[in-house]
Amino acid sequence: MAPREGARDGDDDGDEAPEIPSEEAVLDELEGITLTPTEHQRVKDVVNGELLERVKGYDRRYLVAGAGGVTGAATRRQLVYDLLDARTDPPAVATQLEDFGLTPEEIRLWTRVFDVLCGMSTHVVAVIEDFDGGYVWELGLLFAPSYREKTWVLKRRYPDEETERERYDNGMGASHVKLLLTGPRAHEWSNTDDLRAAVDEIP
């Protein structure tokens, strides 16, 4: 997922969580991006490159999303990535946006490529620790009905209700957001051992 601006790892910085957009808002944003010829070619190179062609050869294709940057949250997302990528029955492959060489300077392309990868994947796995940072547009796609049926959420649980509200407070408060966080494909975890066990729940 896109790198987090001002990412935190347990400390409340006092900023309000960005509002998670609706599916319509995400699609409007995608349609509203006018790419330069260079950017358009960059997207084509990503979605038609050797890495994506290799990924298509697997029956089980996991797209792992979550916090980026250099944070504890990013390390935990990498753990999930590694566990899913190591599966052999059936043979599986895990991917994430960073695998395709997109840089923070190419932020305009992240959501468009993420949309392509969501469509290609058999399972989208979101490792969520809060609603902070620059990846809310990707979350908007995951919360959309078109991707919800293939999305699994590994949601961090905090030790008290106040911290839980701070981390997951969101002005949108949409029912589909709540559904994704509490539905049958959502599993909570509070430490690394819990996170490993939650990964085991994903088929």
N, C-alpha and C positions, 0 to 999 in steps of 0.2 A: 504494500500500500504506500501511498504518498508519505514522504517524510513528515514528521510532526514538527510544527513550529511551536516553540515554547513547550516542548513535551515535558511532562512531569512523571516522576516515578515514586509516588507516595506522598509528595508534598503538594498541598493546595496552593496554587498561585493566585487565587482570588478571581481569576477570569471566568466569565460566563462560558458555559459550553456552547459551541456553535450549534445552530439548529440543523437537524438532519433533514435534508430536503425530501420531498415526495418523489415518487417515480416520475410524475409529470415534470417536476422541476428539473430532475436529472436529465430527462430526455430533451427538454427545452435547452438546457445548458449544452448538451452534446451537439444539438442541431445548430446552436448559436455560435459554435467555435468555427471560425473561418481559418483554415490552415494555409500556411504559405506552401508553395510547391515543395520546398525543402522538408517542411514538417509532414506534408502528405506522403512524400516518399519515405520518410522515416517510419511512419506508421505502417506502410506497406512492407518495408523491410522487416519490421518486427513480426507482423502477423503471417508473413510468408517465409520466414527464415528457417534455418536448419533446426533450431531448438524446438520451435513449435511443431515442425514436421515430425520430429522424434517423439514429442509428447503425444501426438495423435495416434501413435502406434500402440498405446496402452489402453486396456479396457477400463482401468480405473485411473482417473485423472483428477488430482486434487489441486485446487487453487487456494493457497493459504494467504489470508489477508490479516492485517493488523498493523500495529504501530511500527514505524520505521525509525531510522536514526540510530544513535548509540545510546540505548536505554535498557533498563532491565526488562521492560515490556517487549522490546524488540528481540532480546535474547530468548525470552519465553516463547515468542512466536517462532523463532528459529528451531526451538526444541520440537514444536508441533510439526514443523516442516520436515525435520529430519526423521521423526517417527513415521510419518505417513509415506515419505519417499523410500523408506526401508522395507515397506511391505512387499511380500512376494506371493501371497495367496489371496486373491489373484495378483499378478504382477501389477505394480502401481508406480505412478510417478507424481511427485509434488512439484508445483511451480509457484513462483511469486513474481511480482512485477520486476523486482530487481534483477531477476535472472535474465531479463531481456535487454539489460543495459540502459534502461531509461535513467536519466539523471535528474536531480532536483531542478536543474535549469529547463528541463523539458516538461514542466508541470502541466502545461496545456494539453499534453498528449496522454497523461496518466489515466484519466477517466475513460477516454476513448479506447485505449488499449485494454484497460481493465474490463470494459464491457465486452470486448471481443473474447478475452480469456474466460470470462464467466460463461459465455455461450459455448465455449469449447470444452469446459470442464464437466465432469460427471458429478463432482462434489465441490462446493465452495465452503471453506472452513474459515470462519472469522474468529480470531482470538481477540476478545474485547476486554479491556480493563477500564475504560471510561469512554466518554463522548468528547474528549478533548483532542485538539490537534487538527491537522490539515487533511484528514482522510474522510471527512463526513460525506463527501460526494460519493465515494465508493460505498460507504454504508448505505446511502440512499438507494443505490442499485440493489444491494443485498436485501433490503427491506421491501423491495418491489415484488408484487405477485409473480412476475415473470421469472424471478430467480429464487424466490423463497422456498420452493419445493426441493431445491438441491442444496440449500444453505444449512450448514450446521454451525452453531454458535457455542464457543467455549468462553463463558462469561466469568470473569473474576468476581468472587464474592468477598466483601470486606467484613471485618469483624463486628461492625456496629452500623446501625441504621443511618446515622448521621453521615458517616463517610460514604455509605452506599448511595445516599441521595446526592451528595456532592459530586461523586464520580459519574453518575448516570442521569443527573438532572438534564432535561432537554425541553426547551420551550415548545417544541412541536407537539410532544405528547400524543403522537398518532397511535391509533390502535394497532396498526401493523407493526410498529416498532415494539410495542409491548408483547405482541403475539410472538415475534421472532425471539425475544429474550426469554420467554417463558414457555414456549411450545415444546413439543416432543423431541425436537432436534437441538434443544438448548441444554447445555450441561454446565453446571457451576463448578468452580475450583477455587481454592484459597492458597495452595502452595504447589510446589513442583510435583510432588507425588500425586496430588489430586489432579493436576493437569495431565499427567501421563495416563491416569485412569480414565479421564474424560476422553482422551484421544481414542482409547480402546472402545468407546461407545460408538464411534463413527464407523460405519460399514466400509 
